[in-house]
Amino acid sequence: MLFRNKGAIAALSITLFLPATGLAESKSHEAERQADNGIQLSAGLHHLLNQEMVAIENGMQDLIPAIAAGEWERVGSIAQNISNSFIMKQKLTQAQKEELHLNLPSRFIEMDQDFHASAAMLAHAAENKNAEVVNFYFYKLNNACVECHAKYATQRFPALARDTDKETHHH
C-alpha cells in the first residue's frame, strides 16, 4: 500500500477541486486551477476527491450541533467517518493510489495525516464524553482545513492567500 494512513488523501479533496455544490467546471478552468496548485490529477480521481471533500464538509457541519447537544455517540461516529475517509477508502483504485503518491507534496501528506489523527482523537474524546477535549479537536480539524486551504488551495479560497510580507508575524 502506498499510503500507511488510509485517509492520507482525503483532505486533498478540500483543497483542489470542484465547488462543494458539485457544479461542474470547464475542463480548461479545472486544469488551470490544478496547475496553479502544483498538483495534476486525473478526472476520475478529481471526482472521488470532490466526493470526499463534500463528505468532510458535511461531517464538519454536522459536528457543531451534535457537540453542542452532547450527542457523544453521534459526534464519535461522525469523527470516525472523517478519520477513516470512508469514500476514498472504498473507491480508490491501485492506479489512483499510485497517481496520488506521485503527485502529492510530502507536506500535504503530513498535514493530511495530522488532520485524520485529530479526527480520531475527537472520536476518542467523544467516546469518553469529554466536551472540553472534543472542542479542542474540533478546533484542530477546522484549523487544519484553513491551513491546508491557505497553502494548497488559494485559487479556490483566495481570502486565505497569505501575503508573504506579513507571514513572518505569527500568534
PERA-V216677 format. One line per field, one symbol per residue. ss: DSSP state (H for helix, E for strand, C for the rest). psi: psi as a letter, one per 30 degrees, with the letter a starting at -180 (. if undefined). A space follows every 50 residues. Layout:
ss: ???
psi: ???
//
This chain:
ss: CCCCCCCCCHHHHHHHCCCCCCCCCCHHHHHHHHHHCCCCCCHHHHHHHH HHHHHHHHHHHHHHHHHHCCCHHHHHHHHHHHHHCHHHHHHCCHHHHHHH HHHCCHHHHHHHHHHHHHHHHHHHHHHCCCHHHHHHHHHHHHHHHHHHHH HHCCCCCHHHCCCCCCCCCCC
psi: kfkejfgffefeffffallffgkklleeeeeeeeeffgkklleeeeeeee eeeeeeeeeeefeefeeffgieeeeeeeeeeeefheeeeffkleeeeeee effkkeeeeeeeeeeeeeeeeeeeeeeghjeeeeeefeeeeeeeeeeeee efhfeeifffkkjfefffjk.
//
